[in-house]
Amino acid sequence: MENIYHPGEILVQQKANERTIADRNGRAVTNKIIPGAINFIEKLPFAIASSRNEAGEIFVSFLSGSEGFIRVINDSHIEINVELSSSNPNDQFWRNAQLGQHIGFLFIEPLTRRRYRLNGKIDSTGKKIQIVLEQAYPNCPKYIQKRSFARVEKNIYPESIIQGRELSPELISLVKSADCIFVGSADLSGSMDASHRGGLPGFIHITNPVTLIIPDYPGNGMFNTLGNFITNPNAGILLLDHESKRTLQIIGNVQIHWQLPDLSLNTSGTNRSWSLTIHRWILMDNMFGLSSEFIEYSSLNPTI
């Protein structure tokens, strides 16, 4: 593929002196789903999706369902069967999907530490949502904590969701205990991306109830997320509360830090981090169709 990187991504690659690495790893990016990824995508019990509402706010959503929930129609189209979903119908994703905009997907299997990214645009809506592929590529297994997930019988979700502006003490505790987050970002054209950030509990720093700082550990040199941040500061993150089967979505604006704002922050040598200023958060029951079990942390996680 030509022009796989937009100017924001190239700018960050140059600033980090990783253009050569980015060009090499960028060869894996294609506009077709590789045959080896088809079974991987279809067998997963959940996927992570980033989407935008009409105001441009970015949401990261946990989508799960029974077998056949996500299907690869061909090497350039995937389909979400809404009737097979076990996700909370109140999740903003279902409303955003009706807008027919771009979507970013992360297909991740924590048990094997495999992950595959797919970015595209919604082609049709209704009981079956079809997405036309624009970019697809595998990612390395860095910083993924090993967990097993299994489908279970889904309970009925309550109608209520909880929203707020500042993180409560309960949510601060949830953030501090998190060993991974999922990040949603977009470029100026509206193309979406969903990515993973992992680390030992405590890797997310809380400056105050409306500000989080996340270290930017060494990665694949492509800088899809930071490249989007350069061009569009709107962002969203998702945290999973495995014990209570809840999801915490945080929506806000990002600022990249090229030097450490907090000397206690370990970036594993990059000196890069980014802060999220929270505009609002949404807490809801959203994992009733799955069970999960923690197995072990990644050996690549930097110390806290």
SVG drawing of the C-alpha trace seen along z (x, -y; Angstrom):
<svg xmlns="http://www.w3.org/2000/svg" viewBox="-33 -19 50 39">
<polyline fill="none" stroke="black" stroke-width="0.4" points="0.0,0.0 1.1,-3.6 0.7,-6.4 0.0,-4.2 1.1,-7.0 -0.5,-10.4 1.6,-13.6 1.0,-13.3 2.4,-9.8 5.4,-10.8 6.1,-13.8 6.2,-11.6 8.3,-9.0 10.8,-11.6 10.8,-13.2 11.4,-9.8 14.1,-8.9 12.2,-5.8 11.3,-6.4 13.4,-3.5 11.6,-1.1 8.2,-2.6 8.9,-2.0 10.0,1.6 7.0,2.4 4.6,0.6 5.2,3.2 2.8,5.4 -0.1,2.9 -2.5,4.0 -6.1,3.3 -6.9,7.0 -7.4,9.3 -4.7,11.9 -6.0,15.5 -4.4,16.4 -6.3,13.7 -9.8,14.8 -10.2,17.6 -8.5,15.6 -11.0,12.8 -14.1,15.0 -13.3,17.2 -12.7,14.3 -15.4,13.8 -14.9,10.0 -13.4,7.1 -12.4,3.5 -13.9,0.8 -13.3,-3.0 -16.0,-5.2 -17.1,-8.9 -20.3,-10.6 -21.7,-13.6 -19.8,-16.0 -16.5,-14.3 -16.1,-12.7 -14.2,-9.4 -15.5,-6.3 -13.8,-3.0 -16.2,-0.1 -16.0,3.6 -18.0,5.6 -18.8,9.3 -21.2,11.9 -21.9,15.5 -20.2,17.5 -20.8,15.8 -21.1,12.3 -18.3,11.1 -17.9,12.6 -15.4,12.0 -17.5,11.8 -14.4,11.6 -10.9,10.2 -12.2,6.6 -15.4,6.8 -16.4,7.8 -19.9,8.0 -21.3,7.5 -24.5,9.4 -26.2,7.2 -28.7,9.9 -25.8,12.1 -24.3,9.4 -23.9,9.9 -22.7,6.3 -24.8,3.7 -27.2,2.1 -26.7,-1.2 -23.1,-1.4 -22.5,-4.5 -21.0,-2.4 -24.4,-1.2 -25.6,-4.8 -22.3,-5.9 -22.4,-3.0 -25.7,-4.4 -23.8,-7.5 -21.9,-5.5 -18.5,-6.8 -15.1,-5.2 -14.4,-2.5 -11.2,-1.3 -11.0,2.4 -8.5,4.2 -8.9,8.0 -6.9,9.3 -6.5,12.6 -4.7,12.1 -4.2,15.8 -1.9,16.1 -0.9,12.4 -2.0,12.1 -3.5,9.0 -4.7,7.7 -5.8,4.2 -8.4,3.4 -9.6,-0.1 -12.4,-0.8 -15.7,-2.5 -19.3,-1.4 -20.9,-0.4 -24.4,0.6 -26.3,0.6 -29.3,2.4 -29.3,5.8 -26.0,6.6 -23.4,3.8 -20.9,4.2 -17.5,2.5 -15.4,2.0 -11.7,2.5 -9.1,-0.3 -6.1,0.9 -5.3,4.2 -2.1,5.4 -0.8,7.5 0.8,6.1 3.6,7.4 2.7,9.1 4.4,6.5 2.9,5.6 -0.2,7.9 -1.1,9.6 -2.1,13.2 -5.8,13.8 -8.3,16.4 -11.8,15.5 -14.7,17.8 -18.3,17.3 -21.0,17.8 -24.7,17.3 -25.6,13.6 -27.8,11.9 -30.1,9.0 -28.4,5.6 -29.9,3.0 -31.0,-0.2 -29.0,-2.5 -25.5,-3.8 -23.4,-6.1 -21.7,-9.2 -19.5,-11.9 -16.8,-14.5 -14.3,-13.8 -13.1,-10.4 -14.5,-9.2 -12.3,-7.5 -13.8,-4.1 -12.8,-4.9 -9.4,-6.2 -8.8,-2.8 -10.0,-1.0 -7.6,-3.1 -4.6,-2.5 -5.2,1.3 -5.5,1.5 -2.9,3.4 -4.1,2.4 -6.2,-0.2 -7.5,-0.5 -7.1,-3.8 -9.2,-5.3 -7.9,-8.1 -8.6,-9.6 -6.9,-11.6 -8.2,-14.8 -9.9,-12.8 -11.9,-10.9 -10.1,-7.6 -10.2,-5.7 -7.7,-3.6 -8.0,-1.3 -4.9,-0.3 -3.7,1.4 -1.5,0.1 -0.4,2.4 1.8,2.3 2.0,3.3 -0.8,2.0 0.1,-1.6 1.5,-2.4 -1.3,-5.0 -0.6,-8.0 -3.4,-10.2 -2.4,-13.8 -5.9,-14.8 -9.5,-13.5 -9.6,-14.8 -6.1,-14.2 -4.3,-10.9 -0.7,-10.5 0.2,-7.4 3.8,-6.5 4.6,-5.7 6.7,-2.6 8.8,-1.4 6.7,0.0 6.7,0.8 7.8,-2.6 4.6,-3.3 3.1,-5.7 -0.4,-5.4 -1.9,-6.6 0.5,-9.5 0.4,-10.5 -3.4,-10.8 -3.0,-12.8 -0.7,-15.3 -3.5,-16.0 -6.6,-15.5 -6.4,-15.8 -9.8,-14.1 -9.3,-10.7 -11.1,-8.0 -9.9,-5.2 -11.5,-2.0 -10.7,-0.1 -12.2,3.3 -13.3,4.2 -13.1,8.0 -14.4,8.6 -17.6,6.6 -18.0,7.1 -18.1,3.4 -16.5,1.1 -15.2,-2.4 -15.1,-4.7 -13.2,-8.0 -13.6,-10.7 -11.3,-13.7 -8.4,-15.6 -4.8,-14.5 -1.5,-16.4 1.8,-14.6 4.8,-15.2 8.2,-14.8 9.9,-15.2 8.7,-13.6 6.3,-15.8 6.6,-13.4 10.1,-12.2 8.6,-9.1 7.1,-8.0 9.1,-5.1 8.8,-5.2 11.4,-2.5 13.8,-5.0 11.5,-6.9 11.0,-9.9 7.6,-10.2 4.2,-10.2 0.7,-11.7 -1.9,-13.1 -5.6,-12.8 -7.8,-15.6 -11.2,-14.1 -14.3,-15.6 -16.6,-12.9 -16.7,-9.2 -19.2,-6.4 -19.4,-3.4 -21.7,-0.5 -22.3,3.2 -20.9,4.6 -19.2,8.0 -22.1,10.3 -21.5,12.7 -17.9,13.6 -15.9,15.0 -12.2,14.1 -9.2,15.4 -5.9,13.6 -2.9,15.8 0.3,13.7 1.8,10.4 3.9,9.7 7.6,10.2 8.2,7.0 6.4,4.7 8.7,1.9 8.9,1.6 6.7,-0.9"/>
</svg>
